[in-house]
Amino acid sequence: NNNNLHFGAGTRLTVKPSK
């Protein structure tokens, strides 16, 4: 999901991107 990449960059603490 593209949103995860962009959103995760700002709120890495809240959202943990499965990178």
Backbone as JSON, one array per atom type, in Angstrom:
{
  "sequence": "NNNNLHFGAGTRLTVKPSK",
  "N": [[0.84, -1.21, 0.0], [0.67, 2.13, -0.96], [0.04, 4.24, 0.7], [0.83, 3.38, 3.19], [3.62, 3.56, 3.08], [4.1, 6.3, 2.78], [2.63, 7.38, 4.89], [3.66, 5.99, 7.02], [6.2, 7.03, 7.15], [5.9, 9.51, 8.34], [4.45, 9.02, 10.72], [5.91, 6.94, 12.21], [6.02, 5.85, 14.68], [3.4, 5.37, 15.4], [2.34, 3.94, 13.23], [3.53, 0.93, 12.04], [5.52, 0.25, 9.47], [5.69, -2.46, 7.22], [8.35, -2.97, 6.17]],
  "CA": [[0.0, 0.0, 0.0], [1.47, 3.35, -1.05], [-0.28, 5.07, 1.86], [1.64, 2.9, 4.31], [4.97, 4.07, 2.94], [4.1, 7.75, 3.01], [2.08, 7.62, 6.22], [4.59, 5.4, 7.98], [7.37, 7.9, 7.24], [5.59, 10.59, 9.28], [4.08, 8.47, 12.03], [6.52, 5.62, 12.32], [5.73, 5.36, 16.02], [2.03, 4.88, 15.43], [2.18, 2.92, 12.19], [4.77, 0.2, 11.79], [5.58, -0.2, 8.08], [6.28, -3.79, 7.07], [9.4, -2.81, 5.16]],
  "C": [[0.88, 1.25, 0.0], [1.26, 4.25, 0.16], [0.58, 4.67, 3.06], [3.04, 3.48, 4.27], [5.04, 5.53, 3.3], [3.66, 8.06, 4.44], [3.04, 7.13, 7.29], [5.82, 6.29, 8.19], [7.14, 9.0, 8.28], [5.29, 10.05, 10.66], [4.6, 7.04, 12.15], [6.2, 5.0, 13.68], [4.34, 4.74, 16.09], [1.83, 3.74, 14.44], [3.51, 2.25, 11.91], [4.76, -0.36, 10.37], [6.27, -1.56, 7.97], [7.32, -3.75, 5.95], [10.44, -3.9, 5.36]]
}
